[in-house]
Amino acid sequence: MCGRYSLAVSQHPELAELGLQTEDRFNIAPQSEVLLLNELQTPVMMAWDYSPSWAKSPMHLTNARSETLREKPSFRGAKRCVFLADGWYEWQRSDVKRGEAKGEVKKVPWYHHKAGELLYFAGIYNPTSGAAIVTRSAHENIAHIHHRQPVLLESRAVAHWLAGHDLFASAITRSVCCHPVSQAVNNPSENAFALTEAVELPAAAEPVTTQDLFGDG
């Protein structure tokens, strides 16, 4: 799954020149307008908020599982798109023990990135609602943080995805780095580069099984 992500257009001149996203965004949240490529490879702004065309009321889906992309009625007939990003956040659940007090479960945010490189997330969209990020089981190098991740595409594979080819595995994930970040990212109104910077984990934090914060359709 993917609950938040970042895109600093000032670091990617080819995106800044489009004039669509006009500021760096370090805490992009669901239901906001985001920069993506539609099935014609045209850059557009669209809501990160997918519902199938037949839905009588908004379903507000932000993620779509690759495993059921061609099976679930919600995704049949969806158009292909690609989200543009330079990092994403996942929340790892941890037991934080304080002295002899009973342990409490906290969700620790981690930032995943490739040193600022542009990332391409596979996506789907409905023109009348918005788009969702396609996810897969997390690669072993980041699975200890969360069991799901966005489907990452190589730049040369973007056109193939948009043409309808299923490309759910990529060597890109092997080179993804991640580090814990401030709890400030939990507030979607916060938007600063500092949100992506590494912080120290709480003392005596013990990872436990992770769970989704947002629906993964």
N, C-alpha and C positions, 0 to 999 in steps of 0.2 A: 504494500500500500504506500501511499504518499499523501501526507496530510498538509505539508507546507513545503515551499521551495523558494529559491532565489533566482534573480536574474539582474545582474548589474550591466545595463546597456552601455554605460560609459566605458566599460572594459571590452566592448565588442562594437567597434565603430560601424560595422556593416549593419548592425541592428539599430544603433542610435540614429543613423541616417534615414531610417524609415519614417521616423517621427511618430510612431504609433505608441510605444512605451517611452515616455519622456523623462523618466527618472529611474534611478537604481532602486530595485525592490529586493529587500533581504528577508521578507517574511510574507510571501504571497500565500493568501488563504483561500479556501474554497468559496465559491460564489462571486469572487471578484473577476474583473475583466483581465484576461491574460493574453500574452502574445504567442501566437502559434502559426503554423503553416497549414493551410487547408489542403484538400485533395489535389488541388491544382498547383501546389507549392507556392501559393500566394500568401504573403504575410498578412494576418488579420488579427484584430482584437476580438475575443469571444469570452463569454462567461465560462468559468470553470464550474459547471453546474449542469450535468447531463440528465435528460429525461427522454424516454422514447417518444416518438411522435404520437403514439396511441394513448399515452398516459392522460387520464382525466384530470389529474392534479400533479404538480411537480414532484419528482422522486428525489431530486437533489443528489444524484450519484456523482461522486468525485473520482472514483476508481472503478475499473472494469477488469475482472480476472481474465488473463489470457486463456486459461484452461477452459473457460465457458463462453468465450467470445462468440463462437459460431453456434452455440447451443441455446443460450438463454434468449427468450423472446425480447427482453429489454434491449439487446444489442443487435438483433437482426435488422439489416437495412441501414445500420449506422454508417456514416461516411468516415473515412480515415483522416487523421490529422497528426501533427507532430507538435508537441510542446517544446518551447525553447527555454533552457534553464542553464544555470552554472553550479547548481548544488541543490540538495534537498535534505529535509529533516525527518528523522524517525525518532520515536520515543521508546526507550528501553525501560522496562519495569525493574526496580531494584528494591530490596529490603534494606532499609537504612536503620541500623541499630544505634541507639543512643544510651550508653551505659547499661543499666539493667532494665531500662524501660522497654516495653513491648515494641517489637519491630514494626515499623510502618512502611507501607508500600508507596514508593514515589516513582513517577515517570521521569526519566532523565533524557532530555533531548540531545541527539547527536546530529552533527552536520556531516553530510556525505558530499564529496566533491572530487575534482581532478585538477586541483591547483588553479581554479578559475577558468578552466577550459569550457567551451560551450558544450552542453549536453543536449541530446535529442531524446525526448520521451515519446514512445509510441502512444497515440491517442485515438479516440473516436469522437464523433460529434453529431449532433442533430441541429440543423440550421435554425429550428424554432425554439431551441432551449439553450444548449451549450455543449461543452466538451468534458470528457473524462480521461484520466490517465490510465493506460493499460498496465497492469502489474503481473508479476510472476513470483515464483518462490525465490527467496533471496539467495544469492551466491554465497558459498561457504565462507568467503572472507568477510562478509558483513552480516551473516545470519544470526550471530550472537547478539546483535542489536535489535533486529526485527526480522520476522520470518517472511516478510514480503518486501518487494522493491519495485520501482518503475522498470518497465522494459526499456532498456537503453539501446539506441540504434547508432551504428556507425554512420558518419556523414554520407558515405557512398550508398548506404542502404535506405536512406530516407525516401528516395523516389520509389524504391521497390515496395516499401511499406504502404506508401500512399496509393500505389497501384493495386493494392489488395493482397500482397504476399504476406504470409504470416512469418514473422522473424522475431522469435521470442527469446533467443539466446545470442549473446554477444560477448566477445572477449573483452570488451570495454570494462565490464564490471570488475574484472580481476585487478584493474589498476585504480579502482576507486578507493580513496582514503576517507576516514571518518574520525571525528573527535567529539567529545562532549562539549556542549555549549550552555550558555546561561538560560535559566528558567524564564528569562524575560521574553523569549520567543513564544511562550505560551499565550502572550497577549497579542492578538492579530493587529492591534493598532501600533505596535512597536515596529519601527523600520530604521535600522541602523546597521552599518557594517559590523559593529561590535557583536551583533547577534551571531555572526558566523565564526567568531574567534574562540579558540579552545579555552576551556576552564578546567580546573581540577575537579575530579569526582569527589562527592562527599566521602568522608572517612568511613571505612567499614561497609561500603556499599557492596551488596551481593546481588548479582543479576538473577532474575527469575524469568519464567516464561513470559514472552511478550504477547500483547493483545492489540487489536486495531483500535485506533482512536476515531477513525472515520470509516464509514461503510465501504466495503470493497465488493462491489456487485458481482 
